[in-house]
């Protein structure tokens, strides 16, 4: 059976329909487009009065196809054995002011929505992939978080300031990770910058120390599915799993640390802020029952360290089925959400990351809570009034949670459509797989691309 033509176009149409169905706006308003026309590149070049950090060996590490670069990193070895890590985050607010038409669109959707056939950026691409993106060779204004780490990976101090920065090397996760694994040479963009190789090795070393510290504190490490459709022309020809690797861990650890510093800084200045939380699981008893099915006993009260020990054991014992166990536990833990934390108020924390102070601040080009936090930081650094009232923050926290959930549903729906298009030409073929669940007369399976040689996965519901 031949594949149906024009699949990418169909997927794009399905994505637009799914966006509207979930209350998301697939297009920018005319007012936003007029505002965009009036923005020029001179406004993005940087404020001359700010500290000049453009001489540092900044680099970005992101997906191969990423064009909205939100953060840069750089490291410095100090004489006393400590290591300084600096993380620069794009100052989107410089060009996207509160309550302007572009900001109103960003507030409506609250996030960029990524589907294989079409991306729905939170900000127009002229901004998110150009004027507010930390692109190589372009001087940009950024909020810079400076962190000092002891040799054992514990934080010895931190500070935040605004500065001018310059990306010296645009790098990709898979290429950097392959080099760190000694499976490939240093990526060319890094090799062209003297000193960048040692930069990356130092950052990798610190990130792995931070990861070990968080694991000891009970941070949960799941293996969940992050599939990406592969096209040849307009046809879906494969679905590949995005693998976790050293480079992704590097960025993840530095972003977790930066978000923690941001949250603590705002709290220390007696400012309300939007926090990213995962509450202590209300369905802990059911999580304990799942563990019991594997012959393991968990404490009667939620304990992230005990849960991580159980997950680590199962990862070693049965790596093939561990992603499915991860999915079960993630669903039982409940979703992440945004809440407002006020000075002196209770701290909910992030159960999955095993941290008490956590916000979203490192991706203002694609997440509205990060843009809100950026504005709160700028106001605090300048000793100015908060740009948001407490009631505005309360509304926005709930709204961002709802819209993020809607965006996730759009992305999941399109992944199912991609799988259906891929499998329509495979009817009658036999696959190996594992049964992952059953409900309402359907049997859910994770099937493998090649018999007994699983290099990617597809999900299917069998009547």
Secondary structure by P-SEA (a helix, b strand, c coil): cccccaaaaaaaaaaaaaaaaacccccccaaaaaaaaaccccccccccccccccccbbbbbcccccccccbbbbbbbccccbbbbbbbbbccccccccccaaaaaaaaccbbbbcccccccccccccccccccccccbbbbbbbbbbbbcccccccccbbbbbbbbbcccccaaaaaaaaacccccccccccccaaaaaaaaaaaaaaaaaaaaaaabbbbbbccbbbbbbccccccccccccccaaaaaaaaaaaaaaaaaaaaaaaabbbbbbbbbccccaaaaaaaaaaaacccccccccaaaaaaaaaaaaaacccaaaaaaaaaaaaabbbbbbbbccccccccccccccccccccccccccaaaaaaaaaaaaaaacccccccaaaaaaaaaaaaaaaaaaaaaaaaaaaaaaaaaacccccbbbbbbbccccccbbbbbccccccccccbbbbbcc
